[in-house]
Amino acid sequence: MREQALDVCFLMEMRLDQSGFEKHCGDAPFKNKFILKKPNSGGGLALLWKEEVTLDAINFTDNHIFAKVVEKDGFVWYLTGFYGWPKANEKWKSLALLAHLKSFVEGPWCFIEDFNAIIHVSEK
């Protein structure tokens, strides 16, 4: 989470699949990609990182990408791109997933997230 955090990008609700991303964003400075596109849906997630970053996507669902980052000096930290469930009756799933992911973490952990936590109806 030192300098390399700036070499990683997380996109939520991405509407492009791998080929669409290459067509429209192929010149982005992030050459490595992990793209999750929900079938028959406008949504998806993408984790992008620069070539010099050592990143391993450990696990993923439609709502998260969990990765381990190893810096050049051997420093290890974890990164989670997270998109919470939007329906009120499914919010418990977000908390359950976070608790599960925590069991994999040994060291610093960085979140890039949208918990879909709406306090007031006017925020929609």
PECOR-V250821 format. One record per helix or strand of 3 or more residues. SS is the DSSP state (alpha for helix, beta for strand). FROM is the first residue (numbers start at 0). LEN is the number of residues. If there is no record, write none. Layout:
ss from len
SS FROM LEN
SS FROM LEN
//
This chain:
ss from len
alpha 2 5
beta 7 5
alpha 17 8
beta 31 6
beta 43 6
beta 53 8
beta 63 7
beta 75 8
alpha 87 15
beta 108 6
alpha 120 3
//
